[in-house]
Amino acid sequence: MNPATKTDPLVEYVQRSLELDDPDEVDRRAGELSVMGYERTATHLRGHAVSLRAGRVKRPRMVFRSPIPEASDEQWARFVRLMQTGDV
């Protein structure tokens, strides 16, 4: 591999951290960077985590009415979300 094209491990770690959707994991990584002395980078990641949390709050939760009398709306909604993600 050409040394000129090699990506700095720290840069790669930060880039992968910014691609995450989990604000708790982003915060955890920010803490690691802070301990290593990269406080400005950690602050940036923490800001990203705050943005992720804000985005979650702004998204309205979809309401799914159960078409089955034996299943509550909550049970049906849980089923629908599982089917959407394929995480059964």
C-alpha positions as CSV (number, residue, x, y, z in Angstrom):
1,M,0.0,0.0,0.0
2,N,1.2,3.4,-0.9
3,P,2.0,5.4,2.3
4,A,0.6,8.6,0.7
5,T,-2.9,7.0,0.4
6,K,-2.9,5.4,3.8
7,T,-5.7,6.8,6.0
8,D,-4.8,7.9,9.5
9,P,-6.3,5.5,12.0
10,L,-7.7,8.4,14.1
11,V,-9.4,9.9,11.1
12,E,-10.8,6.6,10.1
13,Y,-12.2,6.0,13.6
14,V,-13.8,9.4,13.7
15,Q,-15.3,9.0,10.2
16,R,-16.8,5.6,11.2
17,S,-18.1,7.2,14.5
18,L,-19.9,9.9,12.5
19,E,-21.6,7.3,10.4
20,L,-23.2,5.7,13.5
21,D,-26.9,6.1,14.3
22,D,-26.6,5.3,18.0
23,P,-26.0,8.5,20.1
24,D,-24.9,6.4,23.1
25,E,-22.1,4.7,21.1
26,V,-21.0,8.0,19.7
27,D,-20.8,9.5,23.2
28,R,-18.8,6.4,24.4
29,R,-16.4,7.0,21.6
30,A,-16.2,10.7,22.4
31,G,-15.2,9.7,25.9
32,E,-12.4,7.5,24.6
33,L,-11.1,10.3,22.5
34,S,-11.3,12.7,25.4
35,V,-9.2,10.4,27.6
36,M,-6.6,10.2,24.8
37,G,-6.3,14.0,24.7
38,Y,-8.5,14.7,21.6
39,E,-10.9,17.0,23.4
40,R,-11.9,19.1,20.4
41,T,-12.6,15.9,18.4
42,A,-14.6,14.5,21.3
43,T,-16.6,17.7,21.6
44,H,-17.5,17.4,17.9
45,L,-18.6,13.8,18.4
46,R,-20.7,14.8,21.4
47,G,-22.4,17.4,19.3
48,H,-23.2,14.8,16.7
49,A,-24.7,12.6,19.4
50,V,-26.9,15.5,20.5
51,S,-28.0,15.9,16.9
52,L,-28.9,12.2,16.6
53,R,-30.9,12.4,19.8
54,A,-32.7,15.5,18.6
55,G,-33.5,13.8,15.3
56,R,-35.1,10.9,17.2
57,V,-37.3,13.2,19.2
58,K,-38.5,15.1,16.2
59,R,-39.6,12.0,14.3
60,P,-43.2,11.2,15.1
61,R,-43.8,7.6,16.0
62,M,-46.1,6.0,13.6
63,V,-49.4,4.6,14.9
64,F,-50.4,1.2,13.8
65,R,-54.0,0.2,14.5
66,S,-54.4,-3.5,15.0
67,P,-56.7,-5.2,12.5
68,I,-56.9,-8.2,14.7
69,P,-59.2,-8.1,17.7
70,E,-57.0,-10.4,19.8
71,A,-53.9,-8.1,19.4
72,S,-53.7,-4.7,21.1
73,D,-52.5,-1.7,19.1
74,E,-49.2,-1.8,21.0
75,Q,-48.7,-5.5,20.2
76,W,-49.5,-4.9,16.6
77,A,-47.1,-1.9,16.4
78,R,-44.3,-4.0,17.9
79,F,-45.0,-6.7,15.3
80,V,-45.0,-4.2,12.4
81,R,-41.7,-2.7,13.5
82,L,-40.1,-6.1,13.7
83,M,-41.3,-6.8,10.2
84,Q,-40.0,-3.5,8.9
85,T,-36.5,-4.2,10.3
86,G,-36.5,-7.9,9.6
87,D,-35.1,-8.4,13.1
88,V,-37.4,-11.2,14.1
